[in-house]
Amino acid sequence: MSFSNKIIWITGASSGIGKALAIELSHQNAKLIISSRKKEDLELVKKACKHADAVKCITLDLESYQNMQAKANDAIAAFGKIDVLVNNGGISQRSFAKDTAIAVDKRIMDINYLGTVALTKAILPHFVKNKSGHFVVTTSIVGKIGTPLRSSYAASKHALHGFFDSLRAEHHKDNIAVTLVCPGFVHTNISKNALTGDGTPQEKLDTATANGIEPKHFARVMAKAIKRKKDEVYIAGAKEKLAVYTKRFIPKLLTVLIRKLSVT
């Protein structure tokens, strides 16, 4: 698969992984639709792309998941077709389950899960009609492993794995691919924007996040996984990857190790 002239829609594209991926794919001659809630930031990302004239900006709020069909129609109209939808937008969490208001749990599920699923369902008939399409989903290592302070976030990412594994099986006959991308720690503002128990942003950068993979490098690896149409890929440090395989083969050991994680 070559990205040249492929039409790729990226959500959560105003910063972090989404921004880096947009710039990377523009260098590989893709035509892009970039979305987030922040129109001004999207315009800055567009200017940073190699082929800014082949980038369209569409504002989108995943929490308003009832409006996704109209947004999908706008995206299809931008270039007449969509080849790849990168479901990258989302929000994280930093709070104990006992301290997290149920409204916060709901908001995280609305954005990370229902918003993503609603957008996917809005684009799915277009892919089925074309007998071609590719859903790429940015989940997380905690989509495979639950860790302290991330109960709602982990739940939303686990849910994405369940939905998209099922979708892949249902639409294999329609030549529709699904790639689940599981980041470990990436040096973005995800921890600054993470919701605390009362729903306010944490507004500080975690040490592990600050020491994480640089988005530019992450985007290059992610682009390769998309190009190869991999079912699932872990883009993370050695410890995070080891945790995934420990969960698979020695789950009791991981349960013990997770309890010892620092939560300060």
C-alpha positions as CSV (number, residue, x, y, z in Angstrom):
1,M,0.0,0.0,0.0
2,S,1.3,3.4,-1.0
3,F,-0.1,6.6,0.7
4,S,0.3,8.6,-2.5
5,N,-3.1,10.2,-3.3
6,K,-4.8,8.1,-0.6
7,I,-7.5,10.1,1.2
8,I,-7.0,9.8,4.9
9,W,-9.2,11.3,7.6
10,I,-7.5,11.8,11.0
11,T,-9.4,12.7,14.2
12,G,-7.6,14.3,17.1
13,A,-5.3,15.9,14.6
14,S,-4.6,19.3,16.3
15,S,-1.8,18.0,18.5
16,G,0.2,15.0,19.7
17,I,0.0,11.8,17.7
18,G,-2.6,13.0,15.3
19,K,-0.6,16.1,14.4
20,A,2.6,14.1,13.9
21,L,0.8,11.5,11.8
22,A,-0.8,14.2,9.6
23,I,2.6,15.7,8.9
24,E,4.2,12.3,8.2
25,L,1.4,11.2,5.8
26,S,1.6,14.6,4.0
27,H,5.3,13.9,3.3
28,Q,4.2,10.6,1.8
29,N,1.8,12.5,-0.5
30,A,-1.5,11.5,1.1
31,K,-4.5,13.7,0.8
32,L,-5.7,14.6,4.3
33,I,-8.8,15.5,6.2
34,I,-7.9,16.6,9.7
35,S,-10.3,17.0,12.5
36,S,-10.5,18.1,16.2
37,R,-12.6,20.6,18.2
38,K,-9.9,23.4,17.7
39,K,-10.2,25.0,14.2
40,E,-7.3,27.4,14.8
41,D,-4.9,24.6,15.8
42,L,-6.0,22.5,12.8
43,E,-5.1,25.4,10.5
44,L,-1.6,25.5,12.0
45,V,-1.2,21.7,11.4
46,K,-2.3,22.2,7.8
47,K,0.4,24.9,7.3
48,A,3.0,22.5,8.8
49,C,2.1,19.8,6.2
50,K,4.2,19.4,3.1
51,H,1.2,19.6,0.8
52,A,-1.1,22.0,2.6
53,D,-3.2,22.4,-0.5
54,A,-4.2,18.7,-0.2
55,V,-5.4,19.1,3.4
56,K,-9.0,19.9,4.4
57,C,-10.0,20.9,8.0
58,I,-13.3,19.8,9.5
59,T,-14.0,20.6,13.1
60,L,-15.4,17.7,15.1
61,D,-16.3,17.0,18.7
62,L,-16.4,13.3,19.5
63,E,-18.6,13.9,22.5
64,S,-21.3,15.1,20.1
65,Y,-21.6,11.6,18.7
66,Q,-25.2,12.1,17.5
67,N,-23.9,14.4,14.7
68,M,-21.4,12.1,13.1
69,Q,-23.3,11.3,9.9
70,A,-23.3,15.0,8.9
71,K,-19.6,15.2,9.6
72,A,-18.9,12.0,7.6
73,N,-20.9,13.4,4.7
74,D,-18.8,16.6,4.8
75,A,-15.5,14.5,4.9
76,I,-16.6,12.4,1.9
77,A,-17.5,15.5,-0.1
78,A,-14.1,17.1,0.6
79,F,-12.3,14.8,-1.9
80,G,-15.2,12.6,-3.1
81,K,-14.0,9.5,-1.2
82,I,-12.3,8.3,2.0
83,D,-9.8,5.4,1.9
84,V,-8.6,5.4,5.6
85,L,-10.3,6.7,8.8
86,V,-7.8,7.1,11.6
87,N,-9.8,7.2,14.8
88,N,-7.2,9.0,16.9
89,G,-9.2,11.5,19.1
90,G,-9.7,10.8,22.8
91,I,-9.1,11.9,26.3
92,S,-7.3,10.2,29.3
93,Q,-7.8,10.0,33.0
94,R,-5.8,10.3,36.3
95,S,-7.9,9.4,39.3
96,F,-8.8,6.4,41.5
97,A,-12.0,4.7,40.7
98,K,-13.4,5.5,44.2
99,D,-12.8,9.2,43.6
100,T,-14.1,9.4,40.1
101,A,-17.6,10.9,39.6
102,I,-19.8,8.7,37.4
103,A,-20.3,11.7,35.1
104,V,-16.5,11.5,34.4
105,D,-16.8,7.8,33.6
106,K,-19.6,8.7,31.2
107,R,-17.8,11.5,29.5
108,I,-14.7,9.4,28.9
109,M,-16.9,6.6,27.4
110,D,-18.8,9.1,25.3
111,I,-15.6,10.6,23.8
112,N,-13.3,7.6,23.5
113,Y,-15.8,4.8,22.7
114,L,-19.2,6.1,21.6
115,G,-17.8,9.0,19.6
116,T,-15.3,6.7,17.8
117,V,-18.0,4.0,17.2
118,A,-20.5,6.6,15.9
119,L,-18.0,8.0,13.4
120,T,-17.0,4.5,12.3
121,K,-20.6,3.6,11.7
122,A,-21.2,6.8,9.7
123,I,-18.3,5.9,7.4
124,L,-18.9,2.1,7.2
125,P,-21.5,2.2,4.5
126,H,-19.1,4.2,2.3
127,F,-16.4,1.6,2.7
128,V,-18.9,-1.3,2.1
129,K,-20.2,0.4,-1.1
130,N,-16.6,0.8,-2.3
131,K,-15.6,-2.7,-1.3
132,S,-12.5,-1.1,0.2
133,G,-11.6,0.8,3.4
134,H,-9.3,0.8,6.4
135,F,-10.2,1.7,10.0
136,V,-7.2,2.7,12.1
137,V,-7.8,3.1,15.8
138,T,-5.4,4.6,18.4
139,T,-6.2,2.6,21.5
140,S,-3.5,2.2,24.2
141,I,-1.4,-0.4,26.0
142,V,-4.1,0.0,28.8
143,G,-6.5,-1.2,26.2
144,K,-4.8,-4.5,27.0
145,I,-3.9,-4.0,30.6
146,G,-5.7,-2.0,33.3
147,T,-3.5,0.1,35.5
148,P,-4.0,2.3,38.6
149,L,-5.6,5.8,38.1
150,R,-6.9,4.9,34.6
151,S,-10.0,2.7,35.3
152,S,-12.4,4.6,33.0
153,Y,-9.7,5.2,30.4
154,A,-8.7,1.6,30.3
155,A,-12.4,0.5,30.1
156,S,-13.0,2.8,27.1
157,K,-9.9,1.4,25.3
158,H,-10.7,-2.2,26.1
159,A,-14.2,-1.5,24.7
160,L,-12.6,-0.3,21.4
161,H,-10.7,-3.6,21.1
162,G,-13.9,-5.6,21.5
163,F,-15.8,-3.5,19.0
164,F,-13.2,-3.4,16.3
165,D,-12.1,-7.0,16.6
166,S,-15.8,-7.9,15.9
167,L,-16.0,-5.3,13.0
168,R,-12.9,-6.8,11.4
169,A,-14.4,-10.2,11.4
170,E,-17.8,-9.0,10.1
171,H,-16.4,-7.0,7.2
172,H,-13.4,-9.0,6.0
173,K,-15.5,-10.1,3.0
174,D,-15.9,-6.4,2.1
175,N,-12.2,-5.9,1.9
176,I,-12.3,-3.6,5.0
177,A,-9.2,-3.7,7.2
178,V,-8.9,-2.8,10.9
179,T,-5.6,-1.8,12.5
180,L,-5.5,-1.3,16.3
181,V,-2.5,0.9,17.4
182,C,-1.6,0.6,21.0
183,P,0.7,3.4,22.2
184,G,2.7,3.2,25.4
185,F,4.0,6.4,26.8
186,V,4.3,9.1,24.2
187,H,5.6,12.6,24.8
188,T,2.3,14.6,24.2
189,N,-0.1,16.6,26.3
190,I,-2.3,13.7,27.0
191,S,-1.6,13.7,30.8
192,K,-2.0,17.4,31.0
193,N,-5.5,17.1,29.5
194,A,-6.4,14.0,31.4
195,L,-9.5,14.3,33.6
196,T,-9.3,14.0,37.3
197,G,-12.1,12.6,39.6
198,D,-14.2,15.7,39.4
199,G,-13.8,16.2,35.7
200,T,-11.2,19.0,35.7
201,P,-7.9,18.5,33.7
202,Q,-4.9,17.3,35.6
203,E,-2.8,20.2,34.0
204,K,0.6,18.6,34.6
205,L,2.8,16.3,32.6
206,D,3.5,12.9,34.0
207,T,7.1,11.9,34.3
208,A,6.6,8.8,32.3
209,T,4.8,10.7,29.6
210,A,7.6,13.4,29.5
211,N,10.1,10.6,28.9
212,G,7.9,8.8,26.3
213,I,8.4,8.3,22.6
214,E,8.6,11.4,20.6
215,P,5.5,11.9,18.4
216,K,7.5,12.3,15.2
217,H,9.1,8.9,15.7
218,F,5.8,7.4,16.8
219,A,4.1,8.6,13.6
220,R,6.7,7.0,11.4
221,V,6.2,3.6,13.0
222,M,2.4,4.0,13.0
223,A,2.5,4.9,9.3
224,K,4.4,1.7,8.6
225,A,1.8,-0.4,10.5
226,I,-1.0,1.3,8.6
227,K,0.7,0.7,5.3
228,R,1.1,-3.0,6.1
229,K,-2.5,-3.2,7.4
230,K,-1.4,-4.9,10.6
231,D,-4.2,-6.1,12.8
232,E,-2.6,-4.9,16.0
233,V,0.6,-3.1,16.8
234,Y,2.3,-2.1,20.1
235,I,4.3,1.1,19.8
236,A,5.8,1.4,23.2
237,G,8.9,0.9,25.4
238,A,10.2,-2.5,26.3
239,K,8.5,-2.6,29.7
240,E,5.1,-1.8,28.3
241,K,5.5,-4.4,25.6
242,L,6.7,-7.0,28.1
243,A,3.6,-6.3,30.2
244,V,1.3,-7.1,27.3
245,Y,3.0,-10.5,26.8
246,T,3.1,-11.2,30.5
247,K,-0.6,-10.6,30.7
248,R,-1.1,-13.1,27.9
249,F,1.2,-15.8,29.2
250,I,1.6,-15.3,32.9
251,P,-1.4,-13.2,34.0
252,K,-1.1,-13.8,37.7
253,L,2.4,-12.4,37.7
254,L,1.3,-9.2,36.0
255,T,-1.5,-8.9,38.5
256,V,1.0,-8.8,41.3
257,L,3.4,-6.4,39.5
258,I,0.5,-4.0,38.6
259,R,-0.3,-3.6,42.3
260,K,3.3,-2.4,43.0
261,L,3.1,0.4,40.4
262,S,3.7,3.9,41.8
263,V,0.4,5.9,41.8
264,T,1.9,9.2,43.0
